[in-house]
Amino acid sequence: MKKLSMIFMAVLIAALAGCAGDTTSPDGDLPVVQDLQLDAASAGRTIVLTWAAVTAEDIDGYKVYFQADGTGSFTEVGDVTTTTYTHTATNAGHYVAVAYEGDNTSSANSNEVNTMPNIINVTYTIYDNYSADDKPSGFIFGATAGQTGMASSTGFVQDIYAYDESKGDDDVWLYSGNFGQFGNGNQSYFQEPLGNGYCDPSGSWVSTAYVLYTSDSVVFVELPYQGGTSAYAKMYGLSVTADPDTNNGTIVSFMYEYQPDDLGLSVFTSNAN
C-alpha cells in the first residue's frame, strides 16, 4: 500500500510540474487579455509589452509567457499587477498574456506578439580574393533574401565581402562593405556572439574587418540603413573551406536571419547550424 501511495504521489507531482507555465489551454472564466503589443520603447533585447486592462473585479494580476524560438511550449517569464512588462530576452520568440485571480485565469490566451526575425533559409556562398575573379566575393543582406555579387565591381554595393589578408592559414576575413581594396559598399559592423540568440547594440563592434575561423558558426552584423535605427543580421551555419579550384582560395558559406530596422530589435533564434 505504501508503495502504491508513493507511486501516486510521484505521478501527481509530475502532472503538476507538467502544468507549470503551460498556457496552451487556460480554462478559467476571466476575460481574455486584449491588445497585447510590442511597445515602441522596445530595442535591442529589451522587449517591452503592453496590453489593455481586464475589466473584471479582484484581478490579482497578469502572467506573461514566452515561447522561445517560436516553437515548443510557453513558459512563464513575468507576473505583474500593471499592464506592461519588460523582458530582457536572450532570444526571439512569441509572447502571450493571461489574467488571473487566485487559481482562476482567463478563458484563453491573449493574442500572440512575436519578436522573430526573418529566417532566410538559403545557403549563400562567397569567395575570397584568392579565388577566381568570376566568383562572387560580396554580399548584400536583404530583408527577405540575400544577394551575392562582385565586390570588385563598382556597380555592386555590398554590405560585406570576403578577403584574405594572409594565406597559408585556415582563416579568412569578412570586410565591411566600405573598407579595404574593394570598399565601395556600405558601412557594416561585426560582433562576436555573446549567445546565439542575441547581439548587443551597445557592445563592442568591429567596423573594418572581422577574422573568421573554421570553428566559427555565428557572427552578428549591424546594418545601419535608417537614421539612428539599425537592422541586424545573424550569419549562422558558417562554413570556411578551401576552394578546390585554386591553390589558396577560400569559400565562406552561411545562412542568415534578419531583424528589420523598425524597432532596432537584436534578438534572433538560438540556431547555430
N, C-alpha and C positions, 0 to 999 in steps of 0.2 A: 504494500500500500504506500509505504514511504517512497519507494522508487517511482511509482506512478505519479505521486504528488510532485516529485522533483521534475519529472518529465513534463507535467502540465505547466509548472511554473516556467520552465525553460522555453516552452512553446509560446506562453503568454508574453514573456519578456521579449522574445524575438519578434512577435507580432507587433508589440508596442513600438519597438525600435524601428521596425519597417515603416510604421506610420509617421514617425517623426519627420517633419519637414516635407511630407508628401502633400502637395496641393493639387494633385491631378483631378480630384473629385471632392472638393469641400461640399458638405451636405447639411450645413446649418440652415437657419431661416432668417438670417440677417441680410440686408440688401447687398447687392454686388457693388464693389467699388467701381466707380466710373471715372473715365477720362484720365487714366494713368498715362503720363507722358514724360518725355525726356526734356528737362528744363534747359534753357539756353545757357545757364551757368555751368553746364557740363563742359569739361575739357580734359584732354589727356586721358588719364584713367580715373578721374573723378566723375562719377556718374550721379547726377542729381535728378531724382524722380519726384514728381508732384502728382496729386490726384484730387478729385472733388470729395468733400467731406460726406460721409454717410449720414443721412438724416434718419437716425434712429436713437432712441433713448438708451442711456447707460452703456455706450460703446466704451470698451476698455482701451482699444487701440487698433492698430493695423500691423499686420505682419507682411514683410516683403520677402519674396522668394526669387531665387536666381537659378537659371538653368545654364550651366557652363557650356560653352561652345554651341549652344542651341540644341543640344541633344541630351538624352537621358532624363533623369528626374530633377525636379526642382528641390532646392534646399533653402532653408530659412537663412537670410542674411541680416534681417532687420526687424525690430519690434519697437514701434514708436506710437506716441499719442497724437502727433501732429499729422498734417497731410503732405509731408515731404520727407525724403530720406536720401542721404548721400552715401554712396557705396564706393569705396576705393577698390576698384576691380583689378584683378590680376589676369583677366582675360575677358573676351567678349562673350555675350550670351543673351538670354531672354529674361525679362522680369515680369512678375505679376504681383498684385497686392490683394490681401484678404482682410476684411474687418473681423473683429472678434469681441465677444463679451463672455468672459469665463471660458467654458468649453464650447460655447456656441460660436459659429462662424458665418461668413457669407454663404449664400447658397451655391455660389460658383466663383471661380477666379475672376479677377478683373480682366480687361483687355491686356494683351501682351505688348510690351515695349522691348525692342531689341537693339543691341549695340553691335551687331555682327558686321564685319567688313564684307566687301565684295570679294568672294573667293574665286580667283581666276585659275580654274583647274586645268591649266595648259602648261606644258613644259616648254620653256623658251631656251634657246642656246645662243651664246655669243662667244666670240673668239678673240684672243689677244693679238697684239701687233706682230707676233712671230708666225701666225698662221697666214694662209694665203690671202692676198689682197681682196679677193672677191667674197670672203666670208664675213658676215656681219659682226661688227665689234660693239656697236652701240645699241642702247635700249631706251624706249620711252614707256613709262608706266601709265597706262590708260585706266580709267575708272572701271571699264568693263572688259578691256582686252589690251594686251601689250603690243609693241611694235619693235622689231629688230631692224637695224639698218647700219650703214657705213658711217662710223664716227668721223672718218677722214673726209666725208662729203659735207660741204657747207650747206647743202640742201636738206640734210638730216639733222634735226635739232634734238640731240639725245639728252636724256636725264643722267645716264651713267654710261660708261664704256669700260671694256676690259683692256688692260695694258699690263705688260710685264716689264719690270724695271731691272730684273736680274735673272738671267737664265741659269740653268743647272740646278734649280731647286724645285720644290713642289708647290710653291705658292704662285699667286697671280694677284694683280691689284684691280680693284674697282675704282675708277676715277669719277669724280664729279663731272657732269657734262660740260662745265665751263673751265676745266683745269687741264693743264698739260698740253701735249703736242696737238691734240685734236679738240681743244677746248672751246668750240664754237656753240656749245649747247647750254643747257640750263644749270643753274646752281643747285646741287643736291648735297645732302649731308648724310653721313653714315653713323650708326651706333651699334656697338656690340650688344648682344642681347643680355638683359638683366634676368629675363624669363622669356619663354617662348610666346607668352600671351600679351605682352605689352612692351612699349618703349617709353622713355621718359623725356617729354618735350623740354624740360628744364635741365636735363642732364648733360653730359659731355657728348658732343658730336664732332665727327671728323669732317672738315669742309673741303678737303682736297682729294686724298686717296686713302683707300681702306685695303689693307692687305688681307687677302682671302686664302685660308689654308685648306688643305684637303679634308681636315677634320671638322670644318665649319659646316653647320647645317642651317643656320638662321642669321640674317643680317637685316637691320631695320634701316629704312631710308626716309628722310624728310624731304618733301617736295613742296616748297613754299610758293605755290602758284597765286594765292589770293591775299593781298594785303598782309595783315598780321596773322592770318589763319592758315595753317599748313595742312596739306594732305600728307598721310603717312602710308608707306608701303612696307610689307614684310616679305622679304625674299626667303623662301624656305625650300627644303628638299634640295639644297645646294649640292652640286657635284663638280669637282675640279679634277679634270683628267687631261692627259697628254693627247694632243691632236695627232692621230695616227698618220695623217697625210703630210706631216712636216717633222723635222728633227727637233724643233724647240717650241712649237706652238702649244697653246693651252686652251681647253674648252671649258666654259662655265655654263652649266645647265641649272635651271631653277624654275620653280613656280612662285606665284606671289599672291598676297592678299592686299586689298586696297581700302583704306579708310578715307572717304571723301573729306573735303575741307569745310563742310558747312558748320560743324561744331568743333573741329580740331580734336576729335577723339583719337586716342593712340592705343586702343585695345584691339586684340586680334585673337584668333583661336589658339589653342595650345599645340597645333600641328607643327611638327618639325620636319617630317618627311612626307 
